Every structure is written in C-alpha cells, then in structure tokens.
Amino acid sequence: MNTTASHISYAQTGYFSKMVADYIAADEKLKPFYDHPVSINGVKAAIAERKKYSTDRKLLTTVLTEQYKGITISSKQQSNLTQLNSDDTFTVTTAHQPNIFTGPLYFIYKILHAIKLSEQLKTELPEYNFIPVYYMGSEDADLDELNHIFINGEKHVWETKQTGAVGRMKVDKALMKMLDEITGELLVYPFGNEIIDKIKNCYKEGSTIEQSTFCLVNELFADYGLLILLPDNAVLKHAYAPVLKKELLEQFSQKEVAKTVAAFPSEYKVQAAGRDLNLFYLNDTSRERIEVANGEWSVVNDSKKFDEAGILNELKDHSERFSPNVILRPVFQEFILPNIAFIGGGGEIAYWLELKKVFEAVNVPYPILIVRNSFAFISKEVQALQDKLQFSAADLFKPEMELLNALVKRDSDAQLSLEKEKAEIDALYNKVNAIVNAVDVTLSSHTEALKTAALKRITELEKKLLRAEKKKFEAQQRQLHKIKSQLFPNHSLQERIDNFLPYYAKYGKDFIKMIYDNSLGLVQEFIVLTEN
C-alpha cells in the first residue's frame, strides 16, 4: 500500500488524558512513579536491572514450546524461541484480552508496535536480542467488553450464555452464527475470502476462545517472529505461587497501591485502586473474587471457604485456580518474562504508574512503559473530501462544528464577523461613560451594563448570521460529516471502534505491512496515514 504518514502529538488529538500527555512529556510530577525513561538510555537501564533478576528461562521456553506443540511456526519464531534461553535476550511485551475476532483495531497496532520496537532495539543494541511477545489476558471475565465487533459501522454481538473467563469459553453455535453474518459483509472485498478462511480455520466449534485467538494471531504475525504467551497455565502459576501466597496471607498489593495513590498528584484520576485481596478463584465457568475476613478465605458467589492451611494447600495443589486481577497481573507478566519494555494504551499506562511499589515489594523489575502506537487511516475516498474542504490531518481532530464554522467563515463571500462593529460599540460606550462620569459617577455601572447588553446582542446576531450562511454550505456539511464519521465513529477514535477484518478484506496483508512500516519504536506520536 502506498501511503503518506504525518505525525501529531497525542495531546493535540484531544482524545488522550492529561496523564498520558504529561507522561509522554516526561513531566516531573510523574517521574517518581516509574523507573526508566522512554529512550535508548532507559532501555539500557532496564536491561541492567533485568540482568540482576533471575528469570526462569528454561521454564518459559518449556511452556512456550508446549503451547506451540502441533502448530507450524516460522523460522523467525523458532529462532526467537531458541534465543530466549540466552541471558542476553529480552522481551518487548504487549498484553490484551482475547477479543472476538481481534476486537478494535488497536489490538493489531499494539502487537505491531512490539514487533517494530524489538527490531529497532536489535539495530541500536546489537549485542542483545529482543523478542516481541503478545501476553494474552485470557482470564478476563468481562464478556460485555470482549463479545462484539464493529464492521462498517454495524455492531455484531456474540450472544452466548457462557460465564467465567472469556478465554476458557467455547466457540459455540451463536458465535458461528455471528461469523456467518460477518462473512456476507466481507466477501464483497478482494481479500474477503482470505481473511474469512483464516477465521474459520481458527474459530471452530468446540475450541476455546483462547485457542482460537492464539491461532488467528499466529496466522497474522508468525512471519514477524511474534511469540504468544498464554499465562492461564498451571506450571507458570505454580512458579508464581510465592507471590500468590504473599498476597493471600498479607494482602500486600493493596497496601502498596494505597501508598502510591496517596502520593499521586491530585489532578490525575486513579485508574485501578484494587481490592483488599487482589486475586480471583478461577474455574471453567466462573472467575470470582477471593475475600478474607477473620482468618477465613471465601469465594464470592460460591460456597467455598478455606482456613489458612486449606487455602495454602489449595494454592499448592491447584495454582491454576488462582487468577491475578488488574493489580497483580502485570507483576505475573514481568515475573514470567525477561521483559524490559511494556507497550500499553493510555489506560494501561495510567494504572501501571500506580504499581511501582507492588513490583518493589516482590523484587520484580519494573519495565519501561511505552504508550502504544495510535493510527488514523484516511482512505482515498476520505482524502478526496479532505482535499476538497482544504483541511489538514491535524484539523480533522477538531470538533465537527468548529470545523464547519471555520469553513463557512473562510469560504463565504458575506461578512460574518462583527468584530469591527463590536469595537466601535465598545468605543462608543466608553465615550458615553466618560460623559456620564463627569455628571454622576454612580451612573457608570449602569452605562457598563448597557454596553455589556449591547455587545451580547451583537454577538447573538453574529451567531445568527453564521447559522443563516451555513444553509448555503449543505454539501460541505455532508462531506465533513462523512469524513468525521469514518475517522471518528461513535465520536471516538477509529482505532477504538473499527475492527481489523474489513481492512484486511480490502487490502490483504498489505494493510499489516503498512502499519508495520509506519510503526514507531520509542517515539510516542499519533500517526495519520493517508492512502495515496
């Protein structure tokens, strides 16, 4: 695909929080809450810290090898698996839940960012190896967040009655029905058959969502060397048991988060305050909170209760039944992987900034935090409209009404601004006020009120002039609305709503290659891609 890229700051888009903008700008207020800056020197410092920590590489490679058993892997993946055994190999990780059919576009963007950064770091620091990893959050039980996709503006929902961790749910008839609906929309495009075949090869009735997501992500990114880690694994959790035990007995994580939140700048919203005990009890049909009171551990919405000896025996015998929540999941990730950089969205970075003391409490290295790449893709059709309306890529992030007002004022032959007249009114009342003051100073406030009222009415008239003139620009209004609807569906960023499948159906593997080619590594800027 032939595209032109332009970059704007995340702050300039208006779609990211002040915390994200301040983090990217390395604001002093946030520096106490992370360890390493987003720079090559930060990478070197993260490597130095990671080298002091003993990662069980044999365990990791054994688990990964088992997870890839029976799956054809690329030569690059095989090389990366082998390199993981070396103490000079480190991972660059992104994490995400197993959204149905990849969910929103940024799922793809995160993975490609990890791949691109790994390759750039290898060029910058050739003495080390860097492996891109997708860590699948398959224990997430928020089905409402993961069970739908948007195809060309239409929402498709998986109507299943299954409960528990989404990754453990099975592909059922309801999901196959949803797939049939999507198929009809995608087959009209040049590569529709290709992507539908990939999906049907991976999402087979009876397979789990975790297995299906693993298969599809591997189909898309195997040639890039991406390794996928499934942490819902008894062996990995058994290794993590000392941290789980500490949480069960001491509830340490909430105490450490509370210290951080207390010190957090008040202007920022707390993202993930956590609970007194930040673990769930997991089985095939439920994922429920574990609570502790008066020396008894209980599972919410379940009859299970344990005393101290019982809960520790359960942990020893069935580590896989213990599931970290948002507070302890990042520590689990960094405990397993020889990781030096984590790539996450704005919300993820915000809650990671609350976790530094949690990492310190269990002596696990804290990685560099990198705001994931964001893209807006402008098709040829939209680009033609954009050129006609003479707006820059940065302009398009402004509110639709603001753009329309600017367009009308720019292109209208009528006088729509009454600023000169306002100035004349202001001058007139100032002159009157001088006359009034000479007679009775107490009348000055009345004169000021008259001036304010007059200027207010002139401003209202100015707005009416603009509204009347807009009626002559109905075609431009429709064109502008079409642009905004495609780039900002549901008044959100394209990448947060649109699904990846229609983009692949239209452009094939070239769409992935285009995102890869334009992905940034340590540079954190919003990327606008315009199709030529």
Secondary structure, DSSP 8 states (H G I E B T S, - for coil): --EEEEEE-HHHHT-S-HHHHHHHTT-GGGGGG-SS-SSHHHHHHHHHHHHTS---HHHHHHHHHHHTTTS---HHHHHHHHHTTSTTEEEEEEEE---GGG-BTHHHHHHHHHHHHHHHHHHH-TTSEEEEEEEE-TT---HHHHSEEEETTEEEE------S-GGG-B--HHHHHHHHHHHHHHTTSTTHHHHHHHHHHH--TTSBHHHHHHHHHHHHHGGGT-EEE----HHHHHHTHHHHHHHHHH-HHHHHHHHHHHHS-TTS--S----SS-EEEE-SS-EEEEEEETTEEEETTS--EE-HHHHHHHHHH-GGGEEE-TTTHHHHHHHHS-EEEEEE-HHHHHHHTT-HHHHHHTT----EEEE--EEEEE-HHHHHHHHHHT--TTGGGS-HHHHHHHHHHHH-SS----HHHHHHHHHHHHHHHHHHHHH-GGGHHHHHHHHHHHHHHHHHHHHHHHHHHHGGGHHHHHHHHHHHHHHSGGGS-HHHHBBSHHHHHHHTHHHHHHHHHH--SS---EEEEEE-
